[in-house]
């Protein structure tokens, strides 16, 4: 699926090399986290993405987009399908209850089918889309919650957004990078940065390191910018999407239930 050559891919490859910042996220200390947050304040990933996409021909390059759920992917797909031939990679072993996993996977497929129907009909009512919008494919990864439990062992009591989440980010992004390399995709990235609760700098650090390791450029991003999170809420309402109120793992669900009880 890779389109060889082109200054755009070369620029992204260079960005992947420059984006690596020291130790893996799983080894990050409190001092590292503070430095990461300072870096996030200095670096505007959305402006970098806008600059890179500005010179990109529509539909020339392929993107493997890791998606955590349909609501988070709604804006990312609306935005990125104007530029890329996207394959959504639904790989989320952190969703530890199988019924919940199946419900979220089904919603992802339903949303993609609705987006593709717009392209087939040529009608984009209520969308920020143009005739450049590309069809979207979906690839469902392994359902392996045991891998999630193994990688977060010892971090079960960490609060949401702490070290447990960093391990989870890396688990999902590593599988995405490996899949992108095997499938010869031009780029890979994730929808995770759209959430106000997710650290864009940490995600981009992990993505940049994995890009160097697997030889596939990572699309640096912070999808919550440009009102991306707000737009995802609007699109969720427009398509009647199921919006969960926890990330998926039993630990985040327990934390959510504690907070509800306190309220």
N, C-alpha and C positions, 0 to 999 in steps of 0.2 A: 504494500500500500504506500510505500515511501516514494515521494517524488524527489529524485536525486538532483543535486545542484541547486543553485539559486541563492542569492545574497541573503534572503530572509532566513533560510535554514542555517546558513553560516553564522548569521548574527545571533540566532537563538542558541546555537551550539556554544558560541563564545560566552553568551550570558550564563549558560549552564555551568561553564568552567568558572566564571567569576562569581557565581552565586554560592559556591561552596564556602562554608564559614566554620571550619574547625570540626569539633567532635560531633558524633551522631547525636540526634535529639534525645535518644534514650539515655545518654550519659550526661545530660545537661544538669548543671548545678543551679542553685538559686542565683549565684552571681551571673552565670550564663544567661538565665532567663531575664534578669534585669537588663543585661546588655542587648539581648534579643529585642526586648520591648523598646529600648532606645533606638535601635536600628530601624524598627518598624516605623517609629515616628519620623525618621529621617528619609526613609525610602518610600516613594509612592509607586507601588506596583501597578496601580491602575494606569497612571500616566505612562509608565514603561510599556504596558500592553497596548495602549492607544497608539503610541508611537510606532510600535512594531507592526500592528495591524494596518496602519495607515497606508503602507506600501504593499499590501498583500493582495494578490488577485483572488477573487471569490472562487472557492471550490477547488483550488489547485492542490491544497495540502490536506493531509489526513490528521485527525486528532483522536486519541483515545482519552475520553473524558470519564474519569472515575466519578460516579454519582452515589451520594449517600441516601437520597430519597427524591421522589418526584417534585415536591415543593421547592427544594433547594436547586434542583436542576432546571426548573421552569425558566427562570431568568437567564441562567447560563446558556441554555440551549437557544433561547430566543436571540440572545446576543451573538453567540459564537457561530450559529449556523449560517450567518451572513458571510462568513469567511472560510469555514472549514467543512470538509466531509467528516462528520462526527460519528464515531461509534461510542455509545455509552457503555461503560464497563460497570456493571452492578456487582460489586464485591464488598460485602459488609458482614464479616463474621462476628462483628461486635453486636449485631442484632441477635441476642442469645436465645430468644423465644422463636421457635420455628413459625408459628402462626403469624407473628408480627412480621417476621422476615418475608413470608409469602405475600402478606398484604402490601407491604411496601414495594416489593418487586412487581406485583401486579399493577400498582398505581403508576410505576415508572413506565411500564409497557403501554399502559392506556394513554398516558400523556404523549409519548412518542408517536403512537398511532394517530392521535389527534393533530399533532404538528405536521406529520407527513400528509395527512388528509388535506391540510391547508395548501401544501405545495401542489398536490395533485389537482385540486380545484382552482388554484390560483387566487384564492380568497384568504385574506389575512385580517379579517374583522377583529378589531380590538387588540391587534398585535403591533409591535414595533418592528415590523418585518418588511422586506422588499422582495422583488423577484430574484435577488441573489441568494435567497435562503436555500440551503441544501437539505436533501433528505437525511434522516438520522437512522442509524442502525443501533441495535442493542446486543450486547454480549453479557450473559449472566455468568459470573464466576462461581467458584466452588462455595458451597455453604459449609463452613468449617468452624463453628464456634469454639471447638476445642483449641484451635490455634490462637484465638483471642485470649482464652483463659490462660493458656501457657505463657503468652508474651506479657501479660499484665500480672503474673504471679508476684506477690510481694507488694503490689501497688493498689490492692483492692480498696483500701481505705482513703486513697488520695481524693481530694475534692475534684469536682468537674473542672476541666481545664488544666489539671496538674500533670504529673509525670505519667500516670496511667494513660491519659489521653495522648501524650506524645508517643508512647509505645504503639497505641492503636493507630495513630496517623501513619506511622512508619510501616506497620503491618500492611495496611491497605494500599499505601503508595508504592511499596516495594512490589507487591503483586501486580499493580498497574504498570509499573515500569518494566517488569519482566514480560508481561503480556504485550506491551507496546513494542519491545525489542523483537519478540518472536513474530509479531504480526507486521513488522517493518512499517510501523506508523511514523509519521513525521514528527509528531509531538505527543506529549501526554500532560495531563493536569487533573485537578480535582475540583469539585463543586464546594468542598468543605469551607473554603474561606468566605462564603457568602454569609455564614452565621456570625452574628455579633459575639457569640460565645467561643469562636474558634480563632486561634492566633495565626494570622496570615503570615507573619514573619517566620514562625516555626514551620508552617507548612511549606513555604517557599525554600527555607533552608534544607528541609528533608528532600524536597523535589529536586533542588539543584544538585545535591550530593548523589542522588540516585540517577540523575541524568548523566553525570560523569561516569558512574559505575556501569550503566547499561548502554550508554551511547545513543540515547534518544533525548532530544532537547525537551526540557520542562517549560511549559508555558507559565511564566511567573504571573501571578494574578492576586487580586483582592476583590472578589466579586461583590462584596458588600458596598463598595464604593459606587458612585454615580447612582445612588438610591437603588442598588441592586437588591438588597434585602426587602425594601419596600415593594419593589416591582414583583418579587417572588410571592409576596402576600397577595398582591392584586391578581396575579396569574393563577394562584391557588384557588382564589374565589371564583375566577372566571371559568376554570375547568372543574370546579368542585372537588379539588384534591383532598385526600386524607392528610391532615397535618398532625403529626405526632408531637407530643410535648416533652419528649426525652430522646437522647441520641440513639438508644437502642439496647444498650447493655443493662444487665441487672443492677449494676452499681448506680448508674445514672437514674434508673427508674426508682430505686430505693431513695436516692437523694431527692428526687421530685416529690415522692410521697411524703417524705419528712417535711418538706417545705409546705406542702398543701395542708398537712396536719397542724403546722405552726400557725398558718393563716387562719 
